[in-house]
Amino acid sequence: MAQFRKNIALIRNHIGQRLLCFPVKANAYGHGLCGMGKAAQDAGVDYLGVAHLKEGIQLRESGITLPILIFGAIHEDQILDLVNFNLEFSISSRFKANLAAEKCKILGRKCRVHLEVDTGMQRTGVRPATARELLPHLKTLGSLEVVGVYSHLATADPANDPFALKQIRVFQQLLSEPAFQQANLIRHIANSGGTTFFPEAYLDMVRPSFLTLGYLPQDCPASLRDLAPCFSLKAKVSYFKVVPKGAGISYGHSYITPKQTRIVTVPVGYGDGYRRALSNRGSVLIRGKRFLMRGTICMDQFMVDVGDEEVFVGDEVVLIGKQGREEITVDEVAKQCDTIPYEVLCLLNERIPRVYLEQG
């Protein structure tokens, strides 16, 4: 976790005195929800962000005491748990605001909320014109404590993106109005791209997720170039055999050996969230050398052609990460699957144990 702490320190230096919210939704982008939540709390992060109630409860039950903001929609039957587990949540309609306020009034409790504004993502959140009317209404609801107002950037990955700049201007215009100026609110809009390229979007808090995990966009500023991934995916060779020329490998015999060769089996498959699209195109590292996967990836395992190389059962296999001088990056895997790095990591499920190490 030393690299993760280094990433946080670099981002802190980059953003100055702003609060740092680390989104850990989707199992912390495959890195492990509670493990990364604890690491973030120990490293001095100010806020955690999650997608829904269940993630928030898991963090609380694991001992996390940081403020936790739920980005996704909440439902009537969740309000008691939201209050009991001290979770902050998003308000993006008058209906949900009134519903939450009424439930909290019955419970004799208060809940902490952030007003979500849609400045161009067209996903969730109220339009700026509605936000102007909704904020004063929220203030009248005695059982709601409005602690923040936020939006989300849709196109912030390229520097100087005109639509991102437009979203930031729209949000800043809203925040300049008297009702928002007078309220003591945490204002936030910057995701990883916004944190990288748009200082004007920092406001009171930034929410970099992939950036904090060490994944850099192209042309990032020099102050962030020492960020590095703190994740690797490893297994061990579970089986070894010599197969003759002309042997079909795995389901459908999608690969036929061109000569006698050595085939090893690795106990990871699409049942673990490792993409089947990597069949016959992905690579692994064994003993510091790169080898190709051969045959169709199975639910629980896949095969690798190691040719005449000396490989033994129990040898370390790197699917993502470094071994010796070689490296397989998440970007490489994503391109082979015709997707984005976020999806590659988020699909890796709980069958894969997470191990948190200080080094390596």
Secondary structure, DSSP 4 states (H G I P E B T S, - for coil): -HHHHHHHHHHHHHHTTSEEEEE-HHHHHTT-HHHHHHHHHHTT-SEEEESSHHHHHHHHHTT--S-EEE-S---GGGHHHHHHTT-EEEE-SHHHHHHHHHHHHHHT--EEEEEEB-SS--SSSB-HHHHHHHHHHHHH-TTEEEEEEE---SS-SSTT-HHHHHHHHHHHHHHTSHHHHHS--EEEEE-HHHHHH-GGG-TTEE--STTTTTPPPTT--GGGTT------EEEE--EEEEE-TT-EETGGG-EE-SSSEEEEEES--GGGT--GGGTTT-EEEETTEEEEEES---SS-EEEEEET----TT-EEEEEEEETTEEE-HHHHHHHTTS-HHHHHHT--TTSPP---S--
